[in-house]
Amino acid sequence: MPEPDDLPYDVVVIGAGVVGCAVARLLSHQHLRVALLDAAPDVGSGTSKANTAILHTGFDATPGSLESRLVSRGYELLSDYAPTVGIAIERTGAALVAWDDEQAAALPGLAAKAGANGYHAASVVDAATVYELEPHLGTGVAAGMLVPDEHIIDPWGTPLAFAREALANGVSWLPNRHVTKLERQFDTTVIESSDGATVRTRCVVNAAGLHSDEVHALFGLAGFTIRPRRGELIVFDKLARPLLQRTLLPVPTGHTKGVLVAPTVFGNVMLGPTADDIDDRTATGSTRAGIDALLAKGRRILPALIREEVTAVYAGLRAATEHSDYQITHDREFRYVCLGGIRSTGLTASMAIAEEALALVAACGLEVIPKAAGSIRSTQVTNLGEAFERPYQVGASGDIVCHCERVTHDEIVAACTEQPPATTFDGIRRRTRALAGRCQGFYCSAAVCSIAAESSGRPMSDWMGAP
Ligand SMILES: Cc1cc2nc3c(=O)[nH]c(=O)nc-3n(C[C@H](O)[C@H](O)[C@H](O)COP(=O)(O)OP(=O)(O)OC[C@H]3O[C@@H](n4cnc5c(N)ncnc54)[C@H](O)[C@@H]3O)c2cc1C
């Protein structure tokens, strides 16, 4: 039975990145009327689609910070949740590599810091041990620190799984709504978007990522400003995968975690990210200088990697602020929860941030009553991990359409029809891996386009123009 249009939502979540989707999922487990809203046509299409996809233990966080607490709690929650819904996780572990005596001298301090963050499995090892574990490393390793629980995860399936479960449990999905105005009217907020549409709610959760400070300012509030920190990355061909067993991390600096080499759950190898503070919140293009800097670093870390073919390059923008910690606050008078400045660990921390948000929604005065456990619907996403069984291997899912990534006809139909549906090529890519392989869609995009048009009922021209 649809709710009447003029009835306010209890909570509207602005921003459907991994954080907003995690919040919507947890809110959907309560007796609340909830909407998830985004300026984009799809979930997970901001920073959440362009990260390094490490499930962080939080070993190098600032002890005592909110980020430290939420990363370590989020790690536990997401590690448990992912396998139950089909999000691929590979338990690879990581090795932090010191390249000179000064970096080697910092390792015991980093192990102690890990302990202060509640992570006690890190161990400092000598250079011979590091080479034994990772024989393709370049010359000059001075020592290492093993972090056996630092894993890799599917960054695309994670927000999708959260959103799918939220929608299955009654959350309304409102895409293409760029919020431009928040107006308090009695005990509700009217949210206006650039198309003139309005929606009324008792409580607002701001999960607007790179624009979280702008949404904050729509309430007349201040306290933090986003200054994007761009991270560029290079994705190498799957033939490079045997070159490493685990993620190879640098010794972090105060500014950044540094450039790493990591396997991906999709079977590739990734080199990056850079860390450049920029002003433009839309500058997600790759740069010559960034790629050159990565290749120079990669040549030192894993020389053989640089001889492998590059599949793609991309860049993501971290929502960095003038503060070193997350900016999570609430305002009881406005019934408003701000989840701002979630910069470089938000994928890992997302489910813990959602717990925090739920507590703050209650602190804003909303009555939060959990639904009976048996009444909550669970949902699945397709496991896209190269180390897992894929639909084409079980044979019942139609012809292969994308031969690079071995994606079948039925997977593309499902991507365009299951809630929330893909509405662009990028959305199909993130749900299936189609178009993300060696040829980047050169051979299969016409077929993908035709299947997408047929299954969605939208003309081919709609899909051809989309990124
Ligand atoms: C290079 C890089 C590497 C990273 N590596 C890791 C990693 O290995 N592990 C890890 O845990 N984290 C990592 N992160 C961090 C992680 O990706 C982010 O913390 C996380 O994706 C932030 O999610 P979010 O939902 O807050 O933001 P987003 O994903 O950006 O979502 C915000 C959403 O809000 C919407 N929005 C904004 N303004 C409005 C508006 N006015 N109206 C309506 N909608 C609006 C946007 O369209 C967007 O969809 C990395 C980040 C980068 C950039």
The ligand as an SDF file (V2000), in Angstrom:
LIG
                    3D

 53 58  0  0  0  0  0  0  0  0999 V2000
   41.7880    7.1290   -4.1170 C   0  0  0  0  0  0  0  0  0  0  0  0
   40.9650    6.6390   -2.9600 C   0  0  0  0  0  0  0  0  0  0  0  0
   41.3000    5.4560   -2.3320 C   0  0  0  0  0  0  0  0  0  0  0  0
   40.5300    4.9880   -1.2600 C   0  0  0  0  0  0  0  0  0  0  0  0
   40.8060    3.7640   -0.7300 N   0  0  0  0  0  0  0  0  0  0  0  0
   40.0160    3.2600    0.2510 C   0  0  0  0  0  0  0  0  0  0  0  0
   40.2490    1.9630    0.7420 C   0  0  0  0  0  0  0  0  0  0  0  0
   41.1370    1.2470    0.2640 O   0  0  0  0  0  0  0  0  0  0  0  0
   39.4630    1.5110    1.7590 N   0  0  0  0  0  0  0  0  0  0  0  0
   38.4800    2.2650    2.3080 C   0  0  0  0  0  0  0  0  0  0  0  0
   37.8350    1.8180    3.2520 O   0  0  0  0  0  0  0  0  0  0  0  0
   38.2120    3.5010    1.8280 N   0  0  0  0  0  0  0  0  0  0  0  0
   38.9510    4.0070    0.8070 C   0  0  0  0  0  0  0  0  0  0  0  0
   38.7080    5.2500    0.2980 N   0  0  0  0  0  0  0  0  0  0  0  0
   37.6610    6.0680    0.9060 C   0  0  0  0  0  0  0  0  0  0  0  0
   36.2640    5.7050    0.4740 C   0  0  0  0  0  0  0  0  0  0  0  0
   36.1960    5.4740   -0.9140 O   0  0  0  0  0  0  0  0  0  0  0  0
   35.3510    6.8690    0.8650 C   0  0  0  0  0  0  0  0  0  0  0  0
   35.5490    7.1910    2.2250 O   0  0  0  0  0  0  0  0  0  0  0  0
   33.8830    6.5130    0.6670 C   0  0  0  0  0  0  0  0  0  0  0  0
   33.6580    6.0510   -0.6470 O   0  0  0  0  0  0  0  0  0  0  0  0
   33.0320    7.7230    0.9510 C   0  0  0  0  0  0  0  0  0  0  0  0
   31.7030    7.3550    0.7300 O   0  0  0  0  0  0  0  0  0  0  0  0
   30.5470    8.4230    0.8430 P   0  0  0  0  0  0  0  0  0  0  0  0
   29.2810    7.6730    0.7430 O   0  0  0  0  0  0  0  0  0  0  0  0
   30.7820    9.2810    2.0300 O   0  0  0  0  0  0  0  0  0  0  0  0
   30.7650    9.4010   -0.4080 O   0  0  0  0  0  0  0  0  0  0  0  0
   30.3630    9.2320   -1.9500 P   0  0  0  0  0  0  0  0  0  0  0  0
   30.5990    7.8720   -2.4440 O   0  0  0  0  0  0  0  0  0  0  0  0
   31.0510   10.3360   -2.6890 O   0  0  0  0  0  0  0  0  0  0  0  0
   28.7990    9.4750   -1.9650 O   0  0  0  0  0  0  0  0  0  0  0  0
   28.2500   10.7450   -1.7610 C   0  0  0  0  0  0  0  0  0  0  0  0
   27.0070   10.8490   -2.6270 C   0  0  0  0  0  0  0  0  0  0  0  0
   26.3570   12.0620   -2.3050 O   0  0  0  0  0  0  0  0  0  0  0  0
   25.7640   12.5610   -3.4820 C   0  0  0  0  0  0  0  0  0  0  0  0
   25.5490   14.0000   -3.3160 N   0  0  0  0  0  0  0  0  0  0  0  0
   26.4840   14.9460   -3.0890 C   0  0  0  0  0  0  0  0  0  0  0  0
   25.9050   16.1610   -3.0000 N   0  0  0  0  0  0  0  0  0  0  0  0
   24.5760   15.9680   -3.1630 C   0  0  0  0  0  0  0  0  0  0  0  0
   23.4530   16.8320   -3.1860 C   0  0  0  0  0  0  0  0  0  0  0  0
   23.5790   18.1590   -3.0070 N   0  0  0  0  0  0  0  0  0  0  0  0
   22.2330   16.2950   -3.4220 N   0  0  0  0  0  0  0  0  0  0  0  0
   22.0860   14.9530   -3.6020 C   0  0  0  0  0  0  0  0  0  0  0  0
   23.1280   14.0960   -3.5900 N   0  0  0  0  0  0  0  0  0  0  0  0
   24.3470   14.5920   -3.3650 C   0  0  0  0  0  0  0  0  0  0  0  0
   26.7790   12.2320   -4.5700 C   0  0  0  0  0  0  0  0  0  0  0  0
   26.1630   12.2080   -5.8470 O   0  0  0  0  0  0  0  0  0  0  0  0
   27.3150   10.8960   -4.1150 C   0  0  0  0  0  0  0  0  0  0  0  0
   26.6720    9.8200   -4.7600 O   0  0  0  0  0  0  0  0  0  0  0  0
   39.4510    5.7580   -0.7780 C   0  0  0  0  0  0  0  0  0  0  0  0
   39.1260    6.9480   -1.4180 C   0  0  0  0  0  0  0  0  0  0  0  0
   39.8460    7.3820   -2.5140 C   0  0  0  0  0  0  0  0  0  0  0  0
   39.4480    8.6240   -3.2270 C   0  0  0  0  0  0  0  0  0  0  0  0
  1  2  1  0
  2  3  1  0
  2 52  2  0
  3  4  2  0
  4  5  1  0
  4 50  1  0
  5  6  2  0
  6  7  1  0
  6 13  1  0
  7  8  2  0
  7  9  1  0
  9 10  1  0
 10 11  2  0
 10 12  1  0
 12 13  2  0
 13 14  1  0
 14 15  1  0
 14 50  1  0
 15 16  1  0
 16 17  1  0
 16 18  1  0
 18 19  1  0
 18 20  1  0
 20 21  1  0
 20 22  1  0
 22 23  1  0
 23 24  1  0
 24 25  2  0
 24 26  1  0
 24 27  1  0
 27 28  1  0
 28 29  2  0
 28 30  1  0
 28 31  1  0
 31 32  1  0
 32 33  1  0
 33 34  1  0
 33 48  1  0
 34 35  1  0
 35 36  1  0
 35 46  1  0
 36 37  1  0
 36 45  1  0
 37 38  2  0
 38 39  1  0
 39 40  1  0
 39 45  2  0
 40 41  1  0
 40 42  2  0
 42 43  1  0
 43 44  2  0
 44 45  1  0
 46 47  1  0
 46 48  1  0
 48 49  1  0
 50 51  2  0
 51 52  1  0
 52 53  1  0
M  END
$$$$
